[in-house]
Amino acid sequence: MRRINARIQNPAFLLLFVGTLVLCAVEVFQGRIVGGLLYVVGCFLVTVVVNVPMNNRLEQTDDAYWPAYLRRWTLWNHLRTVACTASAVTLLLGL
């Protein structure tokens, strides 16, 4: 996981991650509120508020933190996955 955290921090990922946020915010203002908010809240905010702080803590702790980290991170990652999928489906349907 530490290697993934190190590799994910690059300009291409940042452009896609923040670019999608901007596009989904535009979708909200154009009336496709459900799909846009599913991404903004369910993907972006969960990532920034939950997953990134957990990843940062993992970098600063020993391996004893791993089991607790894995359970909690997996739960939030599943939520994020469902929100992103629902956002994509909803936006494709124009909602």
C-alpha positions as CSV (number, residue, x, y, z in Angstrom):
1,M,0.0,0.0,0.0
2,R,2.8,2.4,0.7
3,R,4.2,1.9,-2.8
4,I,0.7,2.6,-4.2
5,N,0.5,5.8,-2.1
6,A,3.8,7.0,-3.4
7,R,3.1,6.2,-7.1
8,I,-0.4,7.7,-7.2
9,Q,0.9,11.2,-6.4
10,N,1.6,12.4,-9.9
11,P,0.3,15.1,-12.2
12,A,-1.7,12.8,-14.4
13,F,-3.7,11.4,-11.5
14,L,-4.2,14.8,-10.0
15,L,-5.5,16.1,-13.4
16,L,-8.0,13.3,-13.7
17,F,-9.1,13.4,-10.1
18,V,-9.5,17.2,-9.8
19,G,-10.7,17.5,-13.5
20,T,-13.5,15.0,-12.8
21,L,-14.4,17.0,-9.7
22,V,-14.7,20.2,-11.7
23,L,-16.8,18.5,-14.4
24,C,-19.1,16.9,-11.9
25,A,-19.5,20.3,-10.1
26,V,-20.5,21.7,-13.5
27,E,-23.0,18.9,-13.9
28,V,-24.6,19.9,-10.6
29,F,-25.0,23.4,-11.8
30,Q,-26.5,22.2,-15.0
31,G,-29.2,20.3,-13.2
32,R,-27.8,16.8,-13.0
33,I,-27.5,17.1,-9.3
34,V,-27.6,13.4,-8.2
35,G,-24.8,12.2,-10.5
36,G,-22.6,15.2,-9.8
37,L,-23.0,15.1,-6.0
38,L,-22.5,11.3,-5.9
39,Y,-19.0,11.9,-7.3
40,V,-18.2,15.1,-5.3
41,V,-19.3,13.6,-2.0
42,G,-18.9,9.9,-2.5
43,C,-15.6,9.9,-4.3
44,F,-13.8,13.2,-3.9
45,L,-14.7,14.0,-0.3
46,V,-14.4,10.4,1.0
47,T,-10.9,10.3,-0.6
48,V,-9.8,13.7,0.8
49,V,-11.4,13.4,4.3
50,V,-11.0,9.6,5.0
51,N,-8.6,7.7,2.7
52,V,-5.8,10.3,2.3
53,P,-5.5,10.9,6.1
54,M,-5.5,7.2,6.7
55,N,-2.8,6.7,4.0
56,N,-0.7,9.5,5.6
57,R,-1.0,7.8,9.0
58,L,0.0,4.5,7.5
59,E,3.2,6.2,6.3
60,Q,4.0,7.3,9.9
61,T,3.2,4.1,11.8
62,D,4.6,0.7,12.2
63,D,3.1,-2.5,10.7
64,A,0.9,-3.1,13.8
65,Y,-1.5,-0.5,12.4
66,W,-2.0,-2.4,9.2
67,P,-4.9,-4.8,10.2
68,A,-7.0,-1.9,11.6
69,Y,-6.1,0.3,8.6
70,L,-7.0,-2.5,6.1
71,R,-10.5,-3.1,7.6
72,R,-11.4,0.6,7.8
73,W,-9.8,1.6,4.5
74,T,-11.6,-1.3,2.7
75,L,-15.0,-0.3,4.1
76,W,-14.5,3.3,2.9
77,N,-13.1,2.2,-0.4
78,H,-16.2,0.0,-1.1
79,L,-18.4,3.0,-0.3
80,R,-16.3,5.2,-2.7
81,T,-16.5,2.5,-5.4
82,V,-20.3,2.3,-5.1
83,A,-20.6,6.1,-5.2
84,C,-18.4,6.4,-8.2
85,T,-20.3,3.7,-10.1
86,A,-23.6,5.2,-9.2
87,S,-22.4,8.6,-10.3
88,A,-21.2,7.3,-13.6
89,V,-24.5,5.4,-14.2
90,T,-26.6,8.4,-13.1
91,L,-24.7,10.9,-15.3
92,L,-24.9,8.5,-18.3
93,L,-28.7,8.5,-17.7
94,G,-28.7,12.3,-17.5
95,L,-29.8,12.5,-13.9
